[in-house]
Amino acid sequence: MKFLCVAAERRYASVKKKVTLIISIAILVGLLSLLLSYRWNTPPQTNPQQPIADEHSEEAQHNESIIELQPEALEHLALGTETVSYRPLSLSIKATGKIVMNEDRHAHVSPRTSGRVAEVLVTLGDNVTRGQKLLILDSLELGELKARYLQAAAKVHLTGANYQREKRLFEAHIAPQKDVIEAETAYQEAIINFKSCEDLLKLHGLSPQEIEQLKEEPDAVKSTFPILAPVNGEIIERHKAFVGEMVDPHTELFTIADLSTVWVMVDLYEKDLMHIKKGLPAVVTVAACPGETFHGVITYISPLLDASTRTVKARVEIDNQQSKLKPEMFAAISILTEERQQVLTIPKEAVQTDGEHTFVFVVLDKGRFEKRDITLGRETETLAEVTGGLKENEVVVTEGSFLLKAEMEKERFGAHRH
């Protein structure tokens, strides 16, 4: 009996263990099912703090480009503004150069023969015309040439008369033909010698009228003759043109220049050559005439490049009737290369830079301005082409824009310190 009770107790304990294990597994499975069900039905969430941070970052960045001024500060700055608009744009290239004489209108005066200066008829600064007497030269060499010319003229007359006489005698069967041939030969030789003497006088500067006058007045032969001006212009240099000075064909007496027009020799860089051609208009300024401009055209472009400066010489011809431009003056040149009709532009004084960034201040409303990056195209002296960042009819700060930049830099520096 006792054995049966012990067996029953053992069976009961075994069953109780199995029931407890089953219940535990069931509870565990149920909890696991609930957990999986919750995860499946709950949508995934992102970090709620992330979009807030990005939003604040964008707002902070936007606020950094906005500057607000109090009415008192705004009145103190006295800012100028202008509306972004389409307008014609004259594109030009800037260059430097030097004023020189018009080489087609200036001359160096030298005698054609040796001699002594007997009289000077003009002085430095005088305006002369072509053919005007500048000085009188006394030349023994020229006197000898005049005498030889008169001798040659007389010989032509004598041999010519003898030839005609021999011809008449031959026709009358009085003189042989040989005498006629000899007389004709002498006559032709005299003519050749006469022409040679006449040409020598011309080479020494005597005019045909002066040479003809020698034959009319043989007793008035002199060794003096005038030096004449070869061009119209002003005596800009006087060298050895002094009484008593011995001169020869290598001696320079005067320099005459017509300065009613001058040249400006311009240095053009390689990158600008594709925009330059003959006939383009140019505007020239010089330090001696502040605020005044001189207008000309390009008349020559050199085919050669200077290897040391990497520039090409071009020539601008300018009217100089008032003689304000002097040779050797330095000049600034603006060459008009293109005329565009409808281009979105702003005044250059509105443009500011910060490192590699180019920007302007756009007027939002009274006292509020936005710093906005822009991109620019071609520029003139006063205008800049806008290729990005602005629209027509927006208003930008012109005069005083650098003050706004300084104000923004001051605020940024204060923010960094805090």
Summary of the structure (lengths in Angstrom):
residues: 418
radius of gyration: 51.4
end to end distance: 94.9
largest distance: 210.6
contacts: 1163
relative contact order: 0.16
helix: 39%
strand: 35%
